[in-house]
């Protein structure tokens, strides 16, 4: 079944030790309000557990929020695990306190887009709708 025939499925999670989740909860609610099926895995997830849930739940998008640093290592690990599990068709997104100079590095790892602190919720929703449509057409 393509995403054109079903709602867009998104897994949102917080890898690492950061306990701040207000921002990701707002994103989850915005995605839900836009008609997407959203799974929020909560805080303190390992990259391995996030990738496992993303595959089991057949999501279109895996979004992670990282506020306490470690975004380069965590996102590199997530992208590597998706490739190892032959699930690189799952769109990987990152958000949080990410310095602009790190964005090219994250994209080189396989992160499709980075939404820094202060990103507009409607921009995140629109981007996910766009990439999910591309994924369905592929």
Buried (B, 14 or more C-beta within 10 A) or exposed (E): EEBEEEEBBBBBBBBBEBEEBEBBEEBBEBBEEBEBBBBBBEBEBBBEEBBBBBBEBEBBBBBBBBBEBBBBBBBBBBBBBBEEBEBBEBBBBBBBBBEEEBBEBBBEBBBBBBBBEEBEBEEBBEBBBEBBBEBBEE
